[in-house]
């Protein structure tokens, strides 16, 4: 079947098998491997992308469900000049990563979080990040990074 | 995942026609349970019917003493809706506690109740508030909708359109979440309104159920103390690695009391 969607601002159209997952489409068809496959069972959140602005797990969405939608991945965040998105910069500044595997999903989830809950407390940040697991257990710095990222985003 | 045909109907009639025509079709709403079920090859539908493009299935509207929520309304929309927050804050809280943020951004009311997972939150919301389900064919009271584990009153090809929730005087939903899955080990919805007092329990048994003894006691005296000594029998409750039937029975009373207290504080 045919699907047409916008990925990181570019129109994409492709013939796909209906059982293609959004994460497979992004990684295997478009080569956007910044979206990671972690648990591959909808638990860990490493594959989090934005679907029409909402954070979703791309391993739990069929590409057909994204037909006609706008998808944003970690590759679409930085400016054209390579300048980091404020949330990416915050993860850098606050050392919000150790091995880095969960980071793209964390950053994508965090941006939706900040937009949905402006001025979020640490408690809200932790509760809203329940769907993103860090196997390094680096949560303290991740929460700090999200807080800094929220301030950076609001300052923009 | 096995291969399947994919359909994107634009109307309810079109969706019903595909469901009737296909060999073994399954509707897909948000897909947050279905996708992982398919990936584990626990189901093998010949066709998937994506309900996303059907405008009739959306919207949150207050009509008099009742709140109508469309089947395709996502959990996070309910959780953040001003309309829901004002009318039934307990329902907004329930929706905001389902799964995790990403699941709440895809998962829908209709999908959750049609699946009727024994530990899902919405079945307790519907039964505990005395809701009514509107389908493509008829109207079904919550008391008749949830039949058994993963089983509802829906006929093959029948699609949930919307749910009407009577606005209660007070209500609260308290769940004890299984920490890995976020599903309710036990969850209790308590409400008091024009239809009387209702107490509905999810997670504890094979399907959501009411506790008439507690409802009667609370109708006389709506206080946590009124149900202190009421226990549900453990012999028909779930037994798994997360908790024994006795533990779940104990939790039902504890959470029901907390729900009554929370409802009193909120109302």
Interface residues (C-beta under 8 A of the other chain):
Chain A: X1 X17 X18 X19 X21 X41 X42 X43 X45 X48 X51 X54 X55 X56 X57 X60 X61 X62 X64 X65 X67 X109 X112 X113 X116 X128 X129 X130 X131 X132
Chain B: X1 X2 X3 X4 X5 X6 X8 X28 X31 X32 X35 X36 X38 X39 X48 X50 X52 X76 X80 X99 X100 X101 X102 X103 X105 X106 X180 X182
